[in-house]
Amino acid sequence: MQGNTTQYNKTGLAAAVLLALGMATMTGCASTASNRATSAATNAATSAATSAAANSAANSAANTAANSALAPATAAPAASANQFPDYLTIAPGTLPLVFSVPHGGNVKLADAPERAKGTKVQDDRVNELAAAIQRHLLAKSGRQAYLVGANISRKYIDFNRKAEDAYEAPSAAPVYDAYYGALRSAIDTVRTQPGALLVDIHGQSLDRGAIFRGTGSGLTAHNAPFYTTPDGLITRLEAGGLNVLPKAAEDKETHFSGGTIVRVFGVQTPQGIDSVQLEFGANWRAGAERIEQTAAVVADALLAHLRAAGYR
Ligand SMILES: [Zn+2]
């Protein structure tokens, strides 16, 4: 176990994996917990190695088209069990925040070919970015977001597409459904809390210096509060030095305007919440030090957003 713990720290997935480990341990599945931890550490190590070697590409260009708030961080989680620990990272949270990270994985789907159609490029280092945001949230608030992330490669499943376009192998269907089930479970848990927010985290290579907001130009989230001074989400991102486009709440989103995930779970749907896709350019995730800087600003902005909405 000690060896695994060391690997988590190196790969930056410590918080999520330890939460998952804690969840399994508390439900009495010690051997399952060990297997999950080993699997997750292996995935993380593989992911880190691949990310270091790979170059960013036009990964998300197609996106254009398209338990209690007071519970301490150590409370028993209410998240659904992860049936596919090799393919998905699912971590319970204690803040009314839900992170989705659909394109950061590089694990192969067993005994299945790659998709013949669709964008298959990995979003580099977004899993590491999400894990870093979680660490900063924990350090600043003692609490974390719910996290649903892909370990499996986009070559097999693109979770930010409708099912008919997301995968081709029949064995991918239950993994796709589990991703959406975990998001639904988390959103149902946080939905009535002040400031409840889904953040769908991506990396884009169209503009290295930009972070594109994607809400269907105000369809999937109420954008105006994000721009209020001084504690709006995007106001705080900008104050922290991040470059979020477009620059005003009423501006139309011309690139990466939000994919399937924010449109399925957005505030315009009956059981939805404010949902924003954030597409980070390469500059904001260019190495471990920069990821820490970016993550610190994002965590600060998310906590300011929650406070401004009345969350305590
Ligand atoms: Zn993406």
Residues whose N, C-alpha, C, O or C-beta is under 5 A from the ligand:
A	BS01	ZN	S60 H103 D123 H202 G203
